[in-house]
Amino acid sequence: MIRTAVASGLLGAVLWLGGCSGQLARQVEPPEVSLAGLGFGEPGLFEQQLRLDLRVRNPNDFTVDVDRLRFDLVVNELPFARGWSDQGFALPALGETVVPVMVAVPTSDLVERVAELGIAQRLDYRLTGVAELDHLFVTSLPFEREGKLALPRLPGLTPPSS
């Protein structure tokens, strides 16, 4: 009788652990990260503070806890900014959130991109990075997104001279 109880207990524990490991080890799809907005922070002579709003979508049917986003932003095929989020957040299942991130950009790069925008009325961007997770089996997920930002023509801007 004691052997039967111990065997039943061990069998139950093995089945329970097997079920838990299946849940913990399931495939975690990387988040979809895109540029949702851009704003100005503190101005400076040599560099400008910009606020990037990153839209982060969760394609998984379960909540994903993100400790941090690290990313590189390339604009018109030239490196533009590198940044990271400073606070963790929970991405709801099949949901999204907007994460504001501050980055520093050299003033000369910003002026050049604004001049290009006045000419082309479009900025092509590529956002690449890693979402660092608060997860036992998966600690980071890479992401990459390309997009275009189109704005109205800015009067008075001329192409940069070569």
C-alpha positions as a Python dict, from the first residue, in 0.01 Angstrom:
ca = {
    (1, 'M'): (0, 0, 0),
    (2, 'I'): (280, 241, 85),
    (3, 'R'): (462, 138, -235),
    (4, 'T'): (148, 206, -438),
    (5, 'A'): (106, 549, -279),
    (6, 'V'): (474, 639, -342),
    (7, 'A'): (457, 511, -701),
    (8, 'S'): (137, 707, -761),
    (9, 'G'): (296, 1019, -613),
    (10, 'L'): (608, 983, -828),
    (11, 'L'): (402, 921, -1139),
    (12, 'G'): (192, 1230, -1065),
    (13, 'A'): (504, 1441, -1010),
    (14, 'V'): (660, 1321, -1337),
    (15, 'L'): (342, 1397, -1530),
    (16, 'W'): (310, 1740, -1368),
    (17, 'L'): (674, 1829, -1442),
    (18, 'G'): (633, 1708, -1799),
    (19, 'G'): (334, 1937, -1845),
    (20, 'C'): (518, 2232, -1694),
    (21, 'S'): (827, 2185, -1908),
    (22, 'G'): (609, 2178, -2219),
    (23, 'Q'): (461, 2514, -2122),
    (24, 'L'): (801, 2664, -2033),
    (25, 'A'): (984, 2535, -2337),
    (26, 'R'): (720, 2626, -2596),
    (27, 'Q'): (832, 2832, -2891),
    (28, 'V'): (840, 3205, -2824),
    (29, 'E'): (797, 3409, -3143),
    (30, 'P'): (998, 3734, -3159),
    (31, 'P'): (808, 4058, -3111),
    (32, 'E'): (731, 4279, -3409),
    (33, 'V'): (893, 4618, -3348),
    (34, 'S'): (830, 4923, -3565),
    (35, 'L'): (881, 5297, -3546),
    (36, 'A'): (556, 5459, -3433),
    (37, 'G'): (668, 5815, -3367),
    (38, 'L'): (954, 6059, -3337),
    (39, 'G'): (985, 6365, -3115),
    (40, 'F'): (1250, 6606, -2995),
    (41, 'G'): (1400, 6605, -2647),
    (42, 'E'): (1666, 6843, -2517),
    (43, 'P'): (1854, 7032, -2792),
    (44, 'G'): (2232, 7061, -2789),
    (45, 'L'): (2500, 7208, -3007),
    (46, 'F'): (2675, 6881, -3094),
    (47, 'E'): (2397, 6630, -3040),
    (48, 'Q'): (2020, 6623, -3017),
    (49, 'Q'): (1805, 6415, -2786),
    (50, 'L'): (1525, 6241, -2977),
    (51, 'R'): (1234, 6041, -2842),
    (52, 'L'): (1153, 5736, -3052),
    (53, 'D'): (821, 5566, -2992),
    (54, 'L'): (858, 5197, -3069),
    (55, 'R'): (541, 4996, -3131),
    (56, 'V'): (599, 4644, -2996),
    (57, 'R'): (352, 4372, -3099),
    (58, 'N'): (331, 4027, -2944),
    (59, 'P'): (245, 3752, -3198),
    (60, 'N'): (225, 3491, -2918),
    (61, 'D'): (-96, 3373, -2754),
    (62, 'F'): (59, 3428, -2410),
    (63, 'T'): (204, 3727, -2224),
    (64, 'V'): (576, 3794, -2280),
    (65, 'D'): (772, 3982, -2014),
    (66, 'V'): (1039, 4202, -2174),
    (67, 'D'): (1326, 4329, -1958),
    (68, 'R'): (1474, 4558, -2222),
    (69, 'L'): (1487, 4638, -2593),
    (70, 'R'): (1825, 4712, -2754),
    (71, 'F'): (1825, 4843, -3111),
    (72, 'D'): (2006, 5015, -3396),
    (73, 'L'): (1826, 5254, -3629),
    (74, 'V'): (1954, 5303, -3984),
    (75, 'V'): (1806, 5588, -4189),
    (76, 'N'): (1858, 5611, -4565),
    (77, 'E'): (2119, 5333, -4541),
    (78, 'L'): (2332, 5524, -4288),
    (79, 'P'): (2361, 5449, -3914),
    (80, 'F'): (2147, 5703, -3729),
    (81, 'A'): (2089, 5604, -3366),
    (82, 'R'): (2149, 5327, -3116),
    (83, 'G'): (1938, 5290, -2806),
    (84, 'W'): (1768, 5076, -2545),
    (85, 'S'): (1462, 5088, -2327),
    (86, 'D'): (1527, 5160, -1962),
    (87, 'Q'): (1224, 4983, -1814),
    (88, 'G'): (1079, 4637, -1849),
    (89, 'F'): (722, 4582, -1962),
    (90, 'A'): (471, 4304, -2017),
    (91, 'L'): (343, 4244, -2369),
    (92, 'P'): (-11, 4109, -2349),
    (93, 'A'): (-100, 3798, -2549),
    (94, 'L'): (-159, 3899, -2915),
    (95, 'G'): (-139, 4261, -2799),
    (96, 'E'): (88, 4559, -2839),
    (97, 'T'): (235, 4851, -2651),
    (98, 'V'): (425, 5167, -2741),
    (99, 'V'): (762, 5206, -2568),
    (100, 'P'): (920, 5555, -2560),
    (101, 'V'): (1301, 5552, -2586),
    (102, 'M'): (1543, 5845, -2573),
    (103, 'V'): (1843, 5844, -2809),
    (104, 'A'): (2124, 6090, -2878),
    (105, 'V'): (2193, 6178, -3243),
    (106, 'P'): (2482, 6395, -3368),
    (107, 'T'): (2341, 6730, -3481),
    (108, 'S'): (2514, 6703, -3820),
    (109, 'D'): (2344, 6366, -3887),
    (110, 'L'): (2005, 6504, -3792),
    (111, 'V'): (2044, 6812, -4015),
    (112, 'E'): (2152, 6591, -4306),
    (113, 'R'): (1850, 6359, -4265),
    (114, 'V'): (1609, 6654, -4239),
    (115, 'A'): (1759, 6801, -4559),
    (116, 'E'): (1714, 6462, -4732),
    (117, 'L'): (1355, 6455, -4610),
    (118, 'G'): (1289, 6795, -4766),
    (119, 'I'): (1413, 6668, -5101),
    (120, 'A'): (1280, 6312, -5112),
    (121, 'Q'): (982, 6357, -4877),
    (122, 'R'): (1063, 6007, -4751),
    (123, 'L'): (1303, 5845, -4510),
    (124, 'D'): (1371, 5475, -4540),
    (125, 'Y'): (1458, 5310, -4210),
    (126, 'R'): (1572, 4975, -4079),
    (127, 'L'): (1528, 4889, -3713),
    (128, 'T'): (1724, 4589, -3584),
    (129, 'G'): (1774, 4472, -3231),
    (130, 'V'): (1708, 4228, -2952),
    (131, 'A'): (1428, 4193, -2700),
    (132, 'E'): (1577, 4069, -2372),
    (133, 'L'): (1319, 3857, -2193),
    (134, 'D'): (1240, 3763, -1835),
    (135, 'H'): (1202, 3393, -1927),
    (136, 'L'): (1363, 3076, -1796),
    (137, 'F'): (1448, 2911, -2129),
    (138, 'V'): (1453, 3200, -2378),
    (139, 'T'): (1656, 3506, -2280),
    (140, 'S'): (1663, 3711, -2599),
    (141, 'L'): (1481, 3734, -2931),
    (142, 'P'): (1615, 3925, -3233),
    (143, 'F'): (1391, 4151, -3439),
    (144, 'E'): (1423, 4343, -3764),
    (145, 'R'): (1186, 4580, -3941),
    (146, 'E'): (1214, 4800, -4249),
    (147, 'G'): (981, 5086, -4321),
    (148, 'K'): (934, 5426, -4478),
    (149, 'L'): (847, 5758, -4319),
    (150, 'A'): (676, 5998, -4557),
    (151, 'L'): (612, 6356, -4450),
    (152, 'P'): (491, 6666, -4635),
    (153, 'R'): (751, 6873, -4819),
    (154, 'L'): (940, 7108, -4589),
    (155, 'P'): (969, 7454, -4752),
    (156, 'G'): (1307, 7621, -4782),
    (157, 'L'): (1524, 7310, -4764),
    (158, 'T'): (1777, 7249, -5037),
    (159, 'P'): (1990, 6942, -5105),
    (160, 'P'): (2320, 6921, -4916),
    (161, 'S'): (2614, 7022, -5136),
    (162, 'S'): (2870, 6753, -5210),
}
